Amino acid sequence: VSASDADAGKNAHITYSFGKMSAKVLQKFILDAENGTITLQEPLDFEETRGYVLLVEARDGGGLVAHCKVE
């Protein structure tokens, strides 16, 4: 995921995190807080779970937050 901020300096720095999700989902995915890259932590089994919805937050240095869903 990617977010941008028109501010300068410290307020322009964006960090990424997962929103509230089940522990089962959180154990399968990793989110890089600095660049927003989502990677698998363990294999997915389509027969076990057909799909995932990841809730991602992007927060700037001034405390403003944007949300998105990744399916």
Distance bins in CASP14 RR format, pairs under 12 A and 6 or more apart:
PFRMAT RR
TARGET T0000
AUTHOR 0000-0000-0000
RMODE 2
METHOD distances of the structure
MODEL  1
1 14 0 0 0 0 0 1 0 0 0 0 0
1 15 0 0 0 0 0 1 0 0 0 0 0
1 16 1 0 0 1 0 0 0 0 0 0 0
1 17 0 0 0 0 0 1 0 0 0 0 0
1 18 0 0 0 0 0 1 0 0 0 0 0
1 29 0 0 0 0 0 1 0 0 0 0 0
1 31 0 0 0 0 1 0 0 0 0 0 0
1 32 0 0 0 0 1 0 0 0 0 0 0
1 33 0 0 0 0 0 1 0 0 0 0 0
1 35 0 0 0 0 1 0 0 0 0 0 0
1 36 1 0 1 0 0 0 0 0 0 0 0
1 37 0 0 0 0 1 0 0 0 0 0 0
1 38 1 0 0 1 0 0 0 0 0 0 0
1 54 0 0 0 0 1 0 0 0 0 0 0
1 55 0 0 0 0 0 1 0 0 0 0 0
1 56 1 0 1 0 0 0 0 0 0 0 0
1 57 0 0 0 0 1 0 0 0 0 0 0
1 58 1 0 0 1 0 0 0 0 0 0 0
1 66 0 0 0 0 1 0 0 0 0 0 0
1 67 0 0 0 0 0 1 0 0 0 0 0
1 68 1 0 0 1 0 0 0 0 0 0 0
1 69 0 0 0 0 0 1 0 0 0 0 0
1 70 1 0 0 1 0 0 0 0 0 0 0
2 14 0 0 0 0 1 0 0 0 0 0 0
2 16 0 0 0 0 1 0 0 0 0 0 0
2 32 0 0 0 0 0 1 0 0 0 0 0
2 34 0 0 0 0 0 1 0 0 0 0 0
2 35 0 0 0 0 1 0 0 0 0 0 0
2 36 1 0 0 1 0 0 0 0 0 0 0
2 37 0 0 0 0 1 0 0 0 0 0 0
2 38 0 0 0 0 0 1 0 0 0 0 0
2 56 0 0 0 0 0 1 0 0 0 0 0
2 58 0 0 0 0 1 0 0 0 0 0 0
2 66 0 0 0 0 0 1 0 0 0 0 0
2 68 0 0 0 0 1 0 0 0 0 0 0
2 70 0 0 0 0 0 1 0 0 0 0 0
3 12 0 0 0 0 0 1 0 0 0 0 0
3 13 0 0 0 0 0 1 0 0 0 0 0
3 14 1 0 1 0 0 0 0 0 0 0 0
3 15 0 0 0 0 1 0 0 0 0 0 0
3 16 1 0 0 1 0 0 0 0 0 0 0
3 17 0 0 0 0 0 1 0 0 0 0 0
3 35 0 0 0 0 0 1 0 0 0 0 0
3 36 0 0 0 0 1 0 0 0 0 0 0
3 56 0 0 0 0 1 0 0 0 0 0 0
3 57 0 0 0 0 1 0 0 0 0 0 0
3 58 1 1 0 0 0 0 0 0 0 0 0
3 59 0 0 0 0 1 0 0 0 0 0 0
3 60 0 0 0 0 1 0 0 0 0 0 0
3 61 0 0 0 0 0 1 0 0 0 0 0
3 64 0 0 0 0 0 1 0 0 0 0 0
3 65 0 0 0 0 1 0 0 0 0 0 0
3 66 1 0 1 0 0 0 0 0 0 0 0
3 67 0 0 0 0 0 1 0 0 0 0 0
3 68 0 0 0 0 1 0 0 0 0 0 0
4 12 0 0 0 0 1 0 0 0 0 0 0
4 13 0 0 0 0 0 1 0 0 0 0 0
4 14 1 0 0 1 0 0 0 0 0 0 0
4 58 0 0 0 0 1 0 0 0 0 0 0
4 60 0 0 0 0 1 0 0 0 0 0 0
4 66 0 0 0 0 1 0 0 0 0 0 0
5 11 1 0 0 1 0 0 0 0 0 0 0
5 12 1 0 1 0 0 0 0 0 0 0 0
5 13 1 0 0 1 0 0 0 0 0 0 0
5 14 1 0 1 0 0 0 0 0 0 0 0
5 15 0 0 0 0 0 1 0 0 0 0 0
5 58 0 0 0 0 1 0 0 0 0 0 0
5 59 0 0 0 0 1 0 0 0 0 0 0
5 60 1 0 1 0 0 0 0 0 0 0 0
5 61 0 0 0 0 1 0 0 0 0 0 0
5 62 0 0 0 0 1 0 0 0 0 0 0
5 63 0 0 0 0 0 1 0 0 0 0 0
5 64 0 0 0 0 1 0 0 0 0 0 0
5 65 0 0 0 0 0 1 0 0 0 0 0
5 66 0 0 0 0 1 0 0 0 0 0 0
6 12 1 0 0 1 0 0 0 0 0 0 0
6 14 0 0 0 0 0 1 0 0 0 0 0
6 60 0 0 0 0 1 0 0 0 0 0 0
6 64 0 0 0 0 0 1 0 0 0 0 0
7 13 0 0 0 0 1 0 0 0 0 0 0
7 14 0 0 0 0 1 0 0 0 0 0 0
7 60 1 0 0 1 0 0 0 0 0 0 0
7 61 1 0 0 1 0 0 0 0 0 0 0
7 62 1 0 0 1 0 0 0 0 0 0 0
7 63 0 0 0 0 0 1 0 0 0 0 0
7 64 0 0 0 0 1 0 0 0 0 0 0
8 60 0 0 0 0 0 1 0 0 0 0 0
8 61 0 0 0 0 0 1 0 0 0 0 0
8 62 0 0 0 0 0 1 0 0 0 0 0
9 60 0 0 0 0 0 1 0 0 0 0 0
9 61 0 0 0 0 1 0 0 0 0 0 0
9 62 0 0 0 0 0 1 0 0 0 0 0
10 60 0 0 0 0 1 0 0 0 0 0 0
10 61 1 0 1 0 0 0 0 0 0 0 0
10 62 1 0 0 1 0 0 0 0 0 0 0
10 63 0 0 0 0 0 1 0 0 0 0 0
11 59 0 0 0 0 0 1 0 0 0 0 0
11 60 1 0 1 0 0 0 0 0 0 0 0
11 61 1 0 1 0 0 0 0 0 0 0 0
11 62 1 0 1 0 0 0 0 0 0 0 0
11 63 0 0 0 0 1 0 0 0 0 0 0
11 64 0 0 0 0 1 0 0 0 0 0 0
12 59 0 0 0 0 0 1 0 0 0 0 0
12 60 1 0 0 1 0 0 0 0 0 0 0
12 61 1 0 0 1 0 0 0 0 0 0 0
12 62 0 0 0 0 1 0 0 0 0 0 0
12 63 0 0 0 0 0 1 0 0 0 0 0
12 64 0 0 0 0 0 1 0 0 0 0 0
13 33 0 0 0 0 0 1 0 0 0 0 0
13 34 0 0 0 0 1 0 0 0 0 0 0
13 35 0 0 0 0 0 1 0 0 0 0 0
13 58 0 0 0 0 0 1 0 0 0 0 0
13 59 0 0 0 0 1 0 0 0 0 0 0
13 60 1 0 0 1 0 0 0 0 0 0 0
13 61 1 0 1 0 0 0 0 0 0 0 0
13 62 0 0 0 0 1 0 0 0 0 0 0
13 63 0 0 0 0 0 1 0 0 0 0 0
13 64 0 0 0 0 0 1 0 0 0 0 0
14 32 0 0 0 0 0 1 0 0 0 0 0
14 33 0 0 0 0 1 0 0 0 0 0 0
14 34 0 0 0 0 1 0 0 0 0 0 0
14 35 0 0 0 0 1 0 0 0 0 0 0
14 36 0 0 0 0 1 0 0 0 0 0 0
14 56 0 0 0 0 0 1 0 0 0 0 0
14 57 0 0 0 0 0 1 0 0 0 0 0
14 58 1 0 1 0 0 0 0 0 0 0 0
14 59 1 0 0 1 0 0 0 0 0 0 0
14 60 1 0 1 0 0 0 0 0 0 0 0
14 61 1 0 0 1 0 0 0 0 0 0 0
14 62 0 0 0 0 0 1 0 0 0 0 0
14 63 0 0 0 0 0 1 0 0 0 0 0
14 64 0 0 0 0 1 0 0 0 0 0 0
14 65 0 0 0 0 0 1 0 0 0 0 0
14 66 0 0 0 0 1 0 0 0 0 0 0
15 31 0 0 0 0 0 1 0 0 0 0 0
15 32 0 0 0 0 1 0 0 0 0 0 0
15 33 1 0 1 0 0 0 0 0 0 0 0
15 34 1 0 0 1 0 0 0 0 0 0 0
15 35 0 0 0 0 1 0 0 0 0 0 0
15 36 0 0 0 0 1 0 0 0 0 0 0
15 56 0 0 0 0 0 1 0 0 0 0 0
15 57 0 0 0 0 1 0 0 0 0 0 0
15 58 1 0 0 1 0 0 0 0 0 0 0
15 59 1 0 1 0 0 0 0 0 0 0 0
15 60 0 0 0 0 1 0 0 0 0 0 0
15 61 1 0 0 1 0 0 0 0 0 0 0
15 62 0 0 0 0 0 1 0 0 0 0 0
15 63 0 0 0 0 1 0 0 0 0 0 0
15 64 0 0 0 0 0 1 0 0 0 0 0
15 65 0 0 0 0 0 1 0 0 0 0 0
15 66 0 0 0 0 0 1 0 0 0 0 0
16 30 0 0 0 0 0 1 0 0 0 0 0
16 31 1 0 1 0 0 0 0 0 0 0 0
16 32 1 0 0 1 0 0 0 0 0 0 0
16 33 1 0 1 0 0 0 0 0 0 0 0
16 34 1 0 0 1 0 0 0 0 0 0 0
16 35 1 0 0 1 0 0 0 0 0 0 0
16 36 1 0 1 0 0 0 0 0 0 0 0
16 37 0 0 0 0 1 0 0 0 0 0 0
16 38 0 0 0 0 1 0 0 0 0 0 0
16 54 0 0 0 0 0 1 0 0 0 0 0
16 55 0 0 0 0 0 1 0 0 0 0 0
16 56 1 0 0 1 0 0 0 0 0 0 0
16 57 1 0 0 1 0 0 0 0 0 0 0
16 58 1 0 1 0 0 0 0 0 0 0 0
16 59 1 0 0 1 0 0 0 0 0 0 0
16 60 0 0 0 0 0 1 0 0 0 0 0
16 65 0 0 0 0 0 1 0 0 0 0 0
16 66 0 0 0 0 0 1 0 0 0 0 0
16 67 0 0 0 0 0 1 0 0 0 0 0
16 68 0 0 0 0 0 1 0 0 0 0 0
16 70 0 0 0 0 0 1 0 0 0 0 0
17 26 0 0 0 0 0 1 0 0 0 0 0
17 30 0 0 0 0 0 1 0 0 0 0 0
17 31 1 0 0 1 0 0 0 0 0 0 0
17 32 0 0 0 0 0 1 0 0 0 0 0
17 33 1 0 0 1 0 0 0 0 0 0 0
17 34 0 0 0 0 0 1 0 0 0 0 0
17 36 0 0 0 0 1 0 0 0 0 0 0
17 38 0 0 0 0 0 1 0 0 0 0 0
17 54 0 0 0 0 0 1 0 0 0 0 0
17 55 0 0 0 0 1 0 0 0 0 0 0
17 56 1 0 0 1 0 0 0 0 0 0 0
17 57 1 0 1 0 0 0 0 0 0 0 0
17 58 0 0 0 0 1 0 0 0 0 0 0
17 59 1 0 0 1 0 0 0 0 0 0 0
17 65 0 0 0 0 1 0 0 0 0 0 0
17 66 0 0 0 0 0 1 0 0 0 0 0
17 67 0 0 0 0 0 1 0 0 0 0 0
17 68 0 0 0 0 0 1 0 0 0 0 0
18 25 0 0 0 0 1 0 0 0 0 0 0
18 26 1 0 0 1 0 0 0 0 0 0 0
18 27 0 0 0 0 0 1 0 0 0 0 0
18 28 0 0 0 0 0 1 0 0 0 0 0
18 29 1 0 0 1 0 0 0 0 0 0 0
18 30 0 0 0 0 1 0 0 0 0 0 0
18 31 1 0 1 0 0 0 0 0 0 0 0
18 32 0 0 0 0 0 1 0 0 0 0 0
18 33 0 0 0 0 1 0 0 0 0 0 0
18 36 0 0 0 0 0 1 0 0 0 0 0
18 38 0 0 0 0 1 0 0 0 0 0 0
18 52 0 0 0 0 0 1 0 0 0 0 0
18 53 0 0 0 0 0 1 0 0 0 0 0
18 54 1 0 0 1 0 0 0 0 0 0 0
18 55 1 0 0 1 0 0 0 0 0 0 0
18 56 1 0 0 1 0 0 0 0 0 0 0
18 57 1 0 0 1 0 0 0 0 0 0 0
18 58 0 0 0 0 0 1 0 0 0 0 0
18 59 0 0 0 0 0 1 0 0 0 0 0
18 67 0 0 0 0 0 1 0 0 0 0 0
18 68 0 0 0 0 0 1 0 0 0 0 0
18 69 0 0 0 0 0 1 0 0 0 0 0
18 70 0 0 0 0 1 0 0 0 0 0 0
19 25 0 0 0 0 0 1 0 0 0 0 0
19 26 0 0 0 0 1 0 0 0 0 0 0
19 29 0 0 0 0 0 1 0 0 0 0 0
19 31 0 0 0 0 1 0 0 0 0 0 0
19 53 0 0 0 0 0 1 0 0 0 0 0
19 54 0 0 0 0 1 0 0 0 0 0 0
19 55 1 0 1 0 0 0 0 0 0 0 0
19 56 1 0 0 1 0 0 0 0 0 0 0
19 57 1 0 1 0 0 0 0 0 0 0 0
19 58 0 0 0 0 0 1 0 0 0 0 0
19 59 0 0 0 0 0 1 0 0 0 0 0
19 65 0 0 0 0 0 1 0 0 0 0 0
19 66 0 0 0 0 0 1 0 0 0 0 0
19 67 1 0 0 1 0 0 0 0 0 0 0
19 68 0 0 0 0 0 1 0 0 0 0 0
19 69 0 0 0 0 0 1 0 0 0 0 0
19 70 0 0 0 0 0 1 0 0 0 0 0
20 26 0 0 0 0 1 0 0 0 0 0 0
20 53 0 0 0 0 0 1 0 0 0 0 0
20 54 0 0 0 0 0 1 0 0 0 0 0
20 55 1 0 0 1 0 0 0 0 0 0 0
20 56 0 0 0 0 0 1 0 0 0 0 0
20 57 0 0 0 0 1 0 0 0 0 0 0
20 67 0 0 0 0 0 1 0 0 0 0 0
21 27 0 0 0 0 0 1 0 0 0 0 0
21 28 0 0 0 0 0 1 0 0 0 0 0
21 29 0 0 0 0 1 0 0 0 0 0 0
21 31 0 0 0 0 0 1 0 0 0 0 0
21 52 0 0 0 0 1 0 0 0 0 0 0
21 53 0 0 0 0 1 0 0 0 0 0 0
21 54 1 0 0 1 0 0 0 0 0 0 0
21 55 1 0 1 0 0 0 0 0 0 0 0
21 56 0 0 0 0 1 0 0 0 0 0 0
21 57 0 0 0 0 0 1 0 0 0 0 0
21 69 0 0 0 0 0 1 0 0 0 0 0
21 70 0 0 0 0 0 1 0 0 0 0 0
22 28 0 0 0 0 0 1 0 0 0 0 0
22 29 0 0 0 0 0 1 0 0 0 0 0
22 49 0 0 0 0 0 1 0 0 0 0 0
22 52 0 0 0 0 1 0 0 0 0 0 0
22 53 0 0 0 0 0 1 0 0 0 0 0
22 54 0 0 0 0 0 1 0 0 0 0 0
22 55 0 0 0 0 0 1 0 0 0 0 0
23 29 0 0 0 0 0 1 0 0 0 0 0
24 41 0 0 0 0 0 1 0 0 0 0 0
24 42 0 0 0 0 0 1 0 0 0 0 0
24 44 0 0 0 0 0 1 0 0 0 0 0
24 45 0 0 0 0 0 1 0 0 0 0 0
24 48 0 0 0 0 1 0 0 0 0 0 0
24 49 0 0 0 0 1 0 0 0 0 0 0
24 51 0 0 0 0 0 1 0 0 0 0 0
24 52 0 0 0 0 1 0 0 0 0 0 0
25 31 0 0 0 0 0 1 0 0 0 0 0
25 38 0 0 0 0 0 1 0 0 0 0 0
25 40 0 0 0 0 0 1 0 0 0 0 0
25 41 0 0 0 0 0 1 0 0 0 0 0
25 42 0 0 0 0 0 1 0 0 0 0 0
25 44 0 0 0 0 0 1 0 0 0 0 0
25 49 0 0 0 0 1 0 0 0 0 0 0
25 51 0 0 0 0 1 0 0 0 0 0 0
25 52 1 0 1 0 0 0 0 0 0 0 0
25 53 0 0 0 0 1 0 0 0 0 0 0
25 54 1 0 0 1 0 0 0 0 0 0 0
25 55 0 0 0 0 1 0 0 0 0 0 0
25 56 0 0 0 0 0 1 0 0 0 0 0
25 70 0 0 0 0 0 1 0 0 0 0 0
25 71 0 0 0 0 0 1 0 0 0 0 0
26 38 0 0 0 0 0 1 0 0 0 0 0
26 41 0 0 0 0 1 0 0 0 0 0 0
26 42 0 0 0 0 0 1 0 0 0 0 0
26 52 0 0 0 0 0 1 0 0 0 0 0
26 54 0 0 0 0 1 0 0 0 0 0 0
26 55 0 0 0 0 0 1 0 0 0 0 0
27 40 0 0 0 0 0 1 0 0 0 0 0
27 41 1 0 0 1 0 0 0 0 0 0 0
27 42 1 0 0 1 0 0 0 0 0 0 0
27 43 0 0 0 0 0 1 0 0 0 0 0
27 44 0 0 0 0 0 1 0 0 0 0 0
27 49 0 0 0 0 0 1 0 0 0 0 0
27 52 0 0 0 0 0 1 0 0 0 0 0
28 38 0 0 0 0 0 1 0 0 0 0 0
28 39 0 0 0 0 0 1 0 0 0 0 0
28 40 1 0 0 1 0 0 0 0 0 0 0
28 41 1 0 1 0 0 0 0 0 0 0 0
28 42 1 0 1 0 0 0 0 0 0 0 0
28 43 0 0 0 0 1 0 0 0 0 0 0
28 44 1 0 0 1 0 0 0 0 0 0 0
28 45 0 0 0 0 1 0 0 0 0 0 0
28 48 0 0 0 0 0 1 0 0 0 0 0
28 49 0 0 0 0 1 0 0 0 0 0 0
28 51 0 0 0 0 0 1 0 0 0 0 0
28 52 1 0 0 1 0 0 0 0 0 0 0
28 54 0 0 0 0 1 0 0 0 0 0 0
29 36 0 0 0 0 0 1 0 0 0 0 0
29 37 0 0 0 0 0 1 0 0 0 0 0
29 38 1 0 1 0 0 0 0 0 0 0 0
29 39 1 0 0 1 0 0 0 0 0 0 0
29 40 1 0 0 1 0 0 0 0 0 0 0
29 41 1 0 0 1 0 0 0 0 0 0 0
29 42 0 0 0 0 1 0 0 0 0 0 0
29 43 0 0 0 0 0 1 0 0 0 0 0
29 44 0 0 0 0 1 0 0 0 0 0 0
29 51 0 0 0 0 0 1 0 0 0 0 0
29 52 1 0 0 1 0 0 0 0 0 0 0
29 53 0 0 0 0 0 1 0 0 0 0 0
29 54 1 0 0 1 0 0 0 0 0 0 0
29 55 0 0 0 0 0 1 0 0 0 0 0
29 56 0 0 0 0 0 1 0 0 0 0 0
29 70 0 0 0 0 1 0 0 0 0 0 0
30 36 0 0 0 0 0 1 0 0 0 0 0
30 37 0 0 0 0 1 0 0 0 0 0 0
30 38 1 0 0 1 0 0 0 0 0 0 0
30 39 1 0 1 0 0 0 0 0 0 0 0
30 40 1 0 0 1 0 0 0 0 0 0 0
30 41 1 0 1 0 0 0 0 0 0 0 0
30 42 0 0 0 0 0 1 0 0 0 0 0
30 54 0 0 0 0 0 1 0 0 0 0 0
31 37 1 0 0 1 0 0 0 0 0 0 0
31 38 1 0 1 0 0 0 0 0 0 0 0
31 39 0 0 0 0 1 0 0 0 0 0 0
31 40 0 0 0 0 0 1 0 0 0 0 0
31 41 0 0 0 0 0 1 0 0 0 0 0
31 54 1 0 0 1 0 0 0 0 0 0 0
31 55 0 0 0 0 0 1 0 0 0 0 0
31 56 1 0 0 1 0 0 0 0 0 0 0
31 57 0 0 0 0 1 0 0 0 0 0 0
31 58 0 0 0 0 0 1 0 0 0 0 0
31 68 0 0 0 0 0 1 0 0 0 0 0
31 70 0 0 0 0 1 0 0 0 0 0 0
32 38 1 0 0 1 0 0 0 0 0 0 0
32 39 1 0 0 1 0 0 0 0 0 0 0
32 56 0 0 0 0 0 1 0 0 0 0 0
33 56 0 0 0 0 0 1 0 0 0 0 0
33 57 0 0 0 0 0 1 0 0 0 0 0
33 58 0 0 0 0 0 1 0 0 0 0 0
33 59 0 0 0 0 1 0 0 0 0 0 0
34 58 0 0 0 0 0 1 0 0 0 0 0
35 58 0 0 0 0 0 1 0 0 0 0 0
36 54 0 0 0 0 0 1 0 0 0 0 0
36 56 1 0 0 1 0 0 0 0 0 0 0
36 57 0 0 0 0 0 1 0 0 0 0 0
36 58 0 0 0 0 1 0 0 0 0 0 0
36 59 0 0 0 0 0 1 0 0 0 0 0
36 68 0 0 0 0 0 1 0 0 0 0 0
36 70 0 0 0 0 0 1 0 0 0 0 0
37 56 0 0 0 0 0 1 0 0 0 0 0
37 70 0 0 0 0 0 1 0 0 0 0 0
38 52 0 0 0 0 0 1 0 0 0 0 0
38 54 1 0 0 1 0 0 0 0 0 0 0
38 55 0 0 0 0 0 1 0 0 0 0 0
38 56 1 0 0 1 0 0 0 0 0 0 0
38 68 0 0 0 0 0 1 0 0 0 0 0
38 70 1 0 0 1 0 0 0 0 0 0 0
38 71 0 0 0 0 0 1 0 0 0 0 0
39 54 0 0 0 0 0 1 0 0 0 0 0
40 52 0 0 0 0 0 1 0 0 0 0 0
40 54 0 0 0 0 0 1 0 0 0 0 0
42 48 0 0 0 0 0 1 0 0 0 0 0
42 49 0 0 0 0 0 1 0 0 0 0 0
43 49 0 0 0 0 0 1 0 0 0 0 0
44 50 0 0 0 0 1 0 0 0 0 0 0
44 51 0 0 0 0 1 0 0 0 0 0 0
44 52 1 0 0 1 0 0 0 0 0 0 0
45 51 0 0 0 0 0 1 0 0 0 0 0
45 52 0 0 0 0 0 1 0 0 0 0 0
46 52 0 0 0 0 0 1 0 0 0 0 0
50 71 0 0 0 0 0 1 0 0 0 0 0
51 70 0 0 0 0 0 1 0 0 0 0 0
51 71 1 0 0 1 0 0 0 0 0 0 0
52 69 0 0 0 0 0 1 0 0 0 0 0
52 70 0 0 0 0 1 0 0 0 0 0 0
52 71 1 0 0 1 0 0 0 0 0 0 0
53 68 0 0 0 0 0 1 0 0 0 0 0
53 69 1 0 1 0 0 0 0 0 0 0 0
53 70 1 0 0 1 0 0 0 0 0 0 0
53 71 1 0 1 0 0 0 0 0 0 0 0
54 67 0 0 0 0 0 1 0 0 0 0 0
54 68 0 0 0 0 1 0 0 0 0 0 0
54 69 1 0 0 1 0 0 0 0 0 0 0
54 70 1 0 1 0 0 0 0 0 0 0 0
54 71 1 0 0 1 0 0 0 0 0 0 0
55 65 0 0 0 0 0 1 0 0 0 0 0
55 66 0 0 0 0 0 1 0 0 0 0 0
55 67 1 0 0 1 0 0 0 0 0 0 0
55 68 1 0 0 1 0 0 0 0 0 0 0
55 69 1 0 0 1 0 0 0 0 0 0 0
55 70 0 0 0 0 1 0 0 0 0 0 0
55 71 0 0 0 0 0 1 0 0 0 0 0
56 65 0 0 0 0 0 1 0 0 0 0 0
56 66 0 0 0 0 1 0 0 0 0 0 0
56 67 1 0 0 1 0 0 0 0 0 0 0
56 68 1 0 1 0 0 0 0 0 0 0 0
56 69 1 0 0 1 0 0 0 0 0 0 0
56 70 1 0 1 0 0 0 0 0 0 0 0
56 71 0 0 0 0 0 1 0 0 0 0 0
57 63 0 0 0 0 0 1 0 0 0 0 0
57 64 0 0 0 0 0 1 0 0 0 0 0
57 65 1 0 1 0 0 0 0 0 0 0 0
57 66 1 0 0 1 0 0 0 0 0 0 0
57 67 1 0 1 0 0 0 0 0 0 0 0
57 68 0 0 0 0 1 0 0 0 0 0 0
57 69 0 0 0 0 0 1 0 0 0 0 0
57 70 0 0 0 0 0 1 0 0 0 0 0
58 64 0 0 0 0 1 0 0 0 0 0 0
58 65 1 0 0 1 0 0 0 0 0 0 0
58 66 1 0 1 0 0 0 0 0 0 0 0
58 67 1 0 0 1 0 0 0 0 0 0 0
58 68 1 0 0 1 0 0 0 0 0 0 0
59 65 1 0 1 0 0 0 0 0 0 0 0
59 66 0 0 0 0 1 0 0 0 0 0 0
59 67 0 0 0 0 0 1 0 0 0 0 0
60 66 0 0 0 0 1 0 0 0 0 0 0
END
